[in-house]
Amino acid sequence: MPKPSFGDVAASVLDPMLSDNFFLNINDIPGVGTFDNALRMQCQSAVKPGMTINAVEVQVFGHTLEYAGNLTYGHDMSVEYVENRSAQITQTLEAWAEYIRSRESQHGAFKKEYARDGTLTIYDQKGAKVIEYKIENMFVTTVPDLSFNGSSASIITLSASFKYDRAFAV
């Protein structure tokens, strides 16, 4: 088979996936009452959780054979967002964290009460859904500091962290 030409390759390559075509949804966050989608709409970046297949090694006559072992998840997800003028997202995440574990008593809720399923939907350039991932049993673990700087005016971008059980395409 001859080496492919640029024309051969260019005709078979699809448009690239763009990093701004996504939507993160976390429904019914406990402890906050009505949630008006601010986190979803102001989310600037999210990382699709990955997975790892661990290797199992077998020694045979001085050689090592590699086999697929168990599948594990990282269990960490980070989301970056722009805070709005009423600190709505920070207040939502703080209320969720308070629901999970009270800062006064250290009492908390059971996982079935505080964990929520999220969805990360990825779109193409025309807005059609390419794939959707379910992020199962996620909950907030880090509510970021709000940092202010009186010497300049700029938007406040924050990064919150979540734990989850598993993530998979639906």
N, C-alpha and C positions, 0 to 999 in steps of 0.2 A: 504494500500500500504506500503510495507516495505521500510525502509531507504535505499536510493541508495548507492551503493558501489563506491569506487574510479574508478573502471573500467567502471561503468555505466556513471559516470560524465565525465571522461576523453574522452570517445568515442564521447560525444556530444558537447564538448567544441572546438570552432574554435581557430585558431592561433590568438594571440592578434594583435590589430592595433598598428603599430609602429609610433612613433612621427616624424620620418624623412621622411616619404613617402607622401610628399605633394608638390604642385606646385602652387604658387600664380601668377596670370596673371592680369595685368592692361594694357589694350590696349590704344594706341593713346593718351598718356598724353599730354595735351595742353601746349603750350609755350616752348616746349623743342626740337622741330624739330624731328629728327630721334632718336628713343629710341632703344638701342640695347640689351634690356633684362637684363641688369646688375642687377636690383632689383630682377627680377625673379630668376636669377641664384645664387645670393648671399644671398638670403633670408634664414635666419637660423631658424626663428620661426614666426609663425602667429597664431592668435587665431580665431577660427571659431566663428563668432558672434552668440550669443544665443538669446533667447526670453523668455518672461515671460507672463504667463496668470494670470492676476490679479483676485483676488477673490471678489465676491459680497456676502455679508452676509445678511441673512434674519432672523429676530427674530420671533420665533413662540413658544408661550406658555413657555417662559423662556429658550428656546433652540435656538442655532444658527445653521442655515443651511447654508452650503457653496455651492455656485454656481460658475461656470466659468464665468469670466467677459471678458474684452477685452484683446487682444493679443498685447503686446508692444515689441519693440526692444530696445536694449541698445544704439545703434547708435554710438558706439565707437569701433574701431579696432586698434590694435597695431601690428606692424611688426618689427622684429629685423633682422638686416642684417650686413654683414661685408663690410666695405667700401674698395674700391680698391685704388690703388696707385694714380689714377688721380682724386679722389674725385667725381667720375662720378655720384654716386647715390645721394650724397648730392647736387650736382649741379642740377640734375634732379628735386629733390624735391623742391629746392629753386626756380627754374624757374617756376615750377607748382604753388607754393605759390604766386610768383610775378604776374603770370597770373590771379590768383584768386583775389588778391588785391594788387595794386601797393604800394610799400613802400614810394614812393615819393609823390604821389597824393592821395592815398587811394581810387582811382577809381578802378573799377574791372569789371569782366565779369559777365554775368548772369549764373545761375546754369546750364542751358542746354548747356552752352559753356565750363564750367570747370569741371563738374562732369562726372565721367567715371564709367562704370560697370566693376567690377572685377570678377574673378572666382578663387575659391579655390578648387583645385582638390586633392582628397585623393586617394592614391594607396595602393594596397596590396604588400606583399613581392615579388611577381613576376612582379610587375610593371603594373598590370591591374587596370584600374580605378574602384574604389569602389563607389564613389559618388562625385558629383560636386555641389558646392554651388555658386549661383550668388549673388554677393554683389552689390546691385543696388545703383547707383548715389553716388559713393564714391569720396572723395576728401581729400587731405592732409590738416591737421590742425596743426601739430607740426613737424617742421624740427629741428632735434636735434643739440645740440652743438657738435662741434668736440673737444675732449679733448686730449691733448698731455702730455706725461710724459717723460722727458729726462733721468730719472734714470733707465728706463727699456725699453726693446723692446717687444711689444706685438701687436696683431692685434687690430684694432679699430672696435668695435662692437657698432652699433647705433640702437636706437629704434625710429621709426617714428609713428605718430598717424594719424588716418583717421576718418572721419565721413561718415556715409552712411544712406540711407533711410530704407532699409530692406535687409535681407539675407534669401535665401531659396534654397532648393535642386532643381536642374533642371534635 
